Amino acid sequence: MSTPREPQPGKLVLSVLAREDWWRSRWAAVHAELAGRFGPVDYRSGLLPFDHTQYYEAELGAPLLRRLIAFERLLPL
């Protein structure tokens, strides 16, 4: 049987999904806001085509691109 304990801090990883033109016009401001809240980014993927489903296109438009980002500082869970 296990013993309950406080979890260790964890790495914050975000997946951002947006229309292509949003990345050009808004990404710099959003990136700065996220870094201000969560600390320095230690991983940022390139823009990845998101063409696995059309589910989000009605709300977000098309073509959709995804970027993964992770932050240096570990956060409490």
C-alpha positions in Angstrom: 0.0 0.0 0.0 1.3 3.5 -0.8 1.8 6.4 1.5 0.2 9.7 0.5 2.6 12.5 0.1 2.9 16.0 -1.4 3.7 15.8 -5.2 7.0 17.1 -6.5 6.9 20.3 -8.6 6.1 19.7 -12.3 7.1 21.2 -15.6 4.5 23.5 -17.3 4.1 22.6 -20.9 1.6 24.5 -23.1 0.2 23.7 -26.5 -1.0 26.8 -28.3 -3.4 26.3 -31.3 -4.2 29.3 -33.6 -4.8 30.4 -37.1 -1.8 31.2 -39.2 -2.3 35.0 -39.3 -2.6 35.1 -35.5 1.0 33.9 -35.1 2.3 36.8 -37.1 0.2 39.5 -35.3 -0.1 38.3 -31.7 2.5 35.7 -30.8 5.2 38.1 -29.6 2.8 39.7 -27.1 1.4 36.4 -25.9 4.9 34.9 -25.5 6.0 37.9 -23.4 2.9 37.6 -21.2 3.4 33.9 -20.6 7.1 34.4 -19.8 6.2 37.2 -17.4 3.8 34.9 -15.5 5.7 31.6 -15.6 9.3 32.5 -16.1 11.8 31.9 -18.9 10.9 29.5 -21.7 13.3 26.6 -22.1 11.7 24.9 -25.1 9.7 26.3 -28.0 8.8 24.2 -31.0 8.5 25.5 -34.5 5.0 26.0 -35.9 3.5 22.7 -36.6 0.6 22.2 -39.0 -2.5 21.1 -37.2 -4.4 19.1 -39.8 -5.5 16.0 -37.8 -9.1 17.2 -37.5 -11.3 20.0 -38.7 -13.0 20.2 -35.3 -11.6 23.6 -34.3 -11.8 25.3 -37.7 -15.4 26.5 -37.1 -14.3 28.5 -34.1 -10.6 29.3 -34.9 -10.5 29.4 -38.7 -8.0 27.7 -40.9 -5.2 26.9 -41.5 -4.4 26.1 -37.9 -0.9 25.8 -36.5 0.3 24.5 -33.1 3.3 25.4 -31.0 4.5 23.6 -27.9 6.3 25.6 -25.2 7.8 24.6 -21.8 9.1 26.7 -19.0 12.3 26.4 -17.0 10.8 26.9 -13.5 9.0 23.9 -12.0 5.6 24.7 -10.5 3.9 23.2 -7.5 1.2 20.7 -8.5 
